């Protein structure tokens, strides 16, 4: 019976070592994948940040009084009133 118990202990020891090695390697592979996805996300973040800056600059330019006046006249066919207190509704 001692030989059978010794054999089972050796098998369990080998299975334990193989299992721990598998878990260690699996965690390293997963952390490498996470690091790669984080690098990709950082690249996309910088692209989106640059695009956001461009859009904010375009919005700021479109809010200028001269640009608004020109768009109102060209796109909406609005005409400035002759006197500041005059309001025309047609």
C-alpha positions as CSV (number, residue, x, y, z in Angstrom):
1,X,0.0,0.0,0.0
2,X,3.0,2.3,0.7
3,X,4.1,2.0,-2.9
4,X,0.6,3.0,-4.2
5,X,0.4,6.0,-1.9
6,X,3.9,7.1,-2.9
7,X,2.9,6.7,-6.6
8,X,-0.2,8.8,-6.1
9,X,1.8,11.5,-4.2
10,X,4.3,11.7,-7.1
11,X,1.5,12.0,-9.7
12,X,-0.2,14.7,-7.7
13,X,3.1,16.5,-7.3
14,X,3.7,16.4,-11.1
15,X,0.1,17.5,-11.8
16,X,0.4,20.4,-9.3
17,X,3.7,21.6,-10.8
18,X,2.3,21.3,-14.4
19,X,-0.9,23.1,-13.3
20,X,1.0,26.0,-11.6
21,X,3.3,26.3,-14.6
22,X,0.2,26.5,-16.9
23,X,-1.4,29.1,-14.7
24,X,1.8,31.2,-14.7
25,X,2.3,31.0,-18.5
26,X,-1.4,31.7,-19.1
27,X,-1.3,34.9,-16.9
28,X,1.8,36.1,-18.8
29,X,0.1,35.6,-22.1
30,X,-3.0,37.4,-21.0
31,X,-1.0,40.3,-19.6
32,X,0.8,40.6,-22.9
33,X,-2.5,40.8,-24.7
34,X,-3.8,43.4,-22.3
35,X,-0.7,45.5,-22.8
36,X,-1.1,45.3,-26.5
37,X,-4.7,46.4,-26.3
38,X,-3.7,49.3,-24.0
39,X,-1.1,50.4,-26.5
40,X,-3.7,50.3,-29.3
41,X,-6.2,52.3,-27.1
42,X,-3.5,54.9,-26.3
43,X,-2.9,55.4,-30.1
44,X,-6.6,55.8,-30.8
45,X,-6.9,58.2,-27.9
46,X,-4.2,60.4,-29.3
47,X,-5.9,60.4,-32.7
48,X,-9.3,61.2,-31.2
49,X,-7.7,63.9,-29.0
50,X,-6.2,65.6,-32.1
51,X,-9.6,65.3,-34.0
52,X,-11.4,66.8,-31.0
53,X,-8.9,69.8,-31.0
54,X,-9.6,70.4,-34.7
55,X,-13.3,70.3,-34.2
56,X,-13.2,72.7,-31.2
57,X,-11.1,75.0,-33.3
58,X,-13.6,74.8,-36.2
59,X,-16.5,75.6,-33.7
60,X,-14.6,78.6,-32.3
61,X,-14.0,79.9,-35.8
62,X,-17.6,79.5,-36.7
63,X,-18.7,81.5,-33.7
64,X,-16.9,84.7,-34.9
65,X,-19.3,87.5,-35.6
66,X,-18.2,88.0,-39.1
67,X,-18.6,84.4,-39.9
68,X,-22.1,84.3,-38.4
69,X,-23.2,87.4,-40.3
70,X,-21.9,85.9,-43.5
71,X,-23.6,82.5,-43.0
72,X,-26.9,84.3,-42.0
73,X,-26.8,86.3,-45.2
74,X,-25.7,83.5,-47.6
75,X,-27.3,80.4,-46.2
76,X,-30.4,81.7,-44.5
77,X,-31.0,84.7,-46.8
78,X,-31.3,87.0,-43.8
79,X,-31.0,90.8,-44.1
80,X,-29.8,93.1,-41.4
81,X,-32.5,95.6,-40.3
82,X,-31.9,99.3,-41.0
83,X,-32.4,100.4,-37.4
84,X,-31.3,98.3,-34.3
85,X,-34.8,98.4,-32.8
86,X,-36.6,97.2,-35.9
87,X,-37.9,93.7,-36.1
88,X,-39.5,92.4,-39.3
89,X,-41.6,89.2,-39.3
90,X,-42.8,88.0,-42.7
